[in-house]
């Protein structure tokens, strides 16, 4: 049910035939659906562009689907724009779902060149069709894996993005990933101990068991952070299979992707942003609030402008936080 009587924007759908995603070890399709929201009374021309990158197990078009007991993102935008809380913007919702259950939005031999896809093919297609965005007029936002992708894109691609919002993004990898390594090894041990055996059973199952999430998530992170060209689908864990000891050289590859680590050498990138927003629930069940606090503390020490908020909730069903972040980004890009 719509929560506003203001006119509804339109959602367009088209397909990008990607070149940069070809050759990914997962064998994922390279033709990618993109939904694009254009606000009522506009054709997109001259408006800022926001790109919504979603959390693990989802794809961008999930945010444009009907949603019970609440708003989807286009309906949220209709309300925020219609009530004058934010200026009109175009928003793109790319399908970045992968065989391993989601996306961290970085380039990987295993999953594909997703950072390149977002910063080149996606922007070229959307901006070419709608006349929106352009230098200094692009923002990226997301929650969880999408929050991670947003902050990493701000660090790695500040020449492309002028604003970013990270909701409950993956940070402090030793807190959000290492605690799940023992359960992942126990899941693999129910078969022959290999990722290949576990994965084949997972994909062949008639339904996804709830108990599979930890192993699925850790295997997916391995695909993004440390793809091994000699392993099956490039998948290898950063711990020993029998004693769960960290393999230093493999774990080091993971840590290179940790925003808290990247900030130490790439902080100057964030100074160029028009807006940087970070938030996290103080009861986040994946320990992400501790990484967010570390990141915020270091931003303060470096005197990097940002907006940081903690809120009384956990990691789940926190789309309502977009009521804060989207106006913040849109106002900065429209100014």
C-alpha positions, 0 to 999 in steps of 0.5 A, a space after each residue: 500500500 502506497 504511503 503517499 498520495 504524491 504522483 508515482 514515478 516510473 520504473 523502466 527495465 532494460 538489459 545490459 549485455 556486459 563485456 567485462 563480466 565475460 570469463 567469470 569462473 562461476 559461469 554466471 550470465 553476462 546479460 544483466 537486468 537493470 531497473 531505473 526509477 525516474 521521478 514523476 514529472 521528469 524524463 531523467 535529464 539533468 537529474 543526479 543519479 543514485 545507484 542502489 547495490 543490495 545486500 547478500 542473497 538479493 539482486 537490485 530488482 528486488 528493491 523495485 518489487 511489491 513489498 508487503 507491510 511497507 514500501 519498496 524503494 520507488 515508493 519510498 522515493 515517491 514519498 520523500 520527493 513528493 513531500 519535499 524531503 529530497 530533490 528528484 533523482 534517478 535511481 538505478 537498480 542493477 541485477 548483480 546476483 551471482 552463483 555464490 549468492 550475492 556480490 561484494 561489488 569488487 573485481 574478482 577472477 571468480 565472480 567477475 569484474 563487477 567494479 568495472 561493470 558498475 563504473 563503466 557499463 552500467 553508468 554508460 547505459 543509464 546516463 546515455 538513456 536518461 541524460 542523468 548523472 555525470 561527473 560530480 552528480 553520481 552517488 552509490 548506496 547500499 546495505 550490508 554487502 551493498 553497504 560494503 560495496 558503497 564504501 569500497 567504491 568511495 575508497 577505490 573510485 572517488 573519480 567516479 562517485 561523488 557521494 556514498 552511503 554505507 548502511 551496516 556494511 561489512 568492516 573489521 573482517 576479523 569480527 564479522 567473518 572469522 567467527 563463522 569459519 568453524 561452522 563453515 568447516 563443520 558444514 563442509 565436513 558433513 561431506 568429503 570436506 571440500 567446497 566442491 562437494 558441499 556446493 554441488 549438494 547445496 545447488 541440487 537441494 530442492 530448497 535452501 536450508 536455513 543452516 547453509 547461510 554461514 557456509 554460503 556467506 563465507 564461501 562467497 566472501 572467499 570468491 570475492 576477496 581471494 579467488 584461487 585460479 587453481 581451485 574449483 570455481 576459484 573457491 578456497 578458504 583462508 583457514 586450514 580444514 582440520 584445525 581452523 588456523 588462519 593461513 597468513 597469505 590467504 587471510 592477508 588477501 582478505 584483509 586488503 579488502 577490509 574498509 578499515 584497512 583500506 582507509 589507512 592508505 586510501 583516505 584521501 579519496 574520501 576527501 573529494 566526496 560531496 557526501 559520505 554517510 555511514 550508519 549501523 544498528 547498535 545491536 547488529 548481530 554480525 558485529 558490524 557496529 564495531 567495525 563502523 565505530 572503528 571506521 568513524 573514529 579514524 575518519 574523525 582522526 583524519 578530519 574527513 567530513 562524514 555523517 555517522 549514525 547509530 540506531 537502536 536495531 539490529 541488521 535486519 529489515 532496516 530499509 527505513 534508514 534510507 529516509 535519512 541517507 537518500 535525502 542526504 545524498 540527493 541534496 549534496 549531489 543536486 547542490 
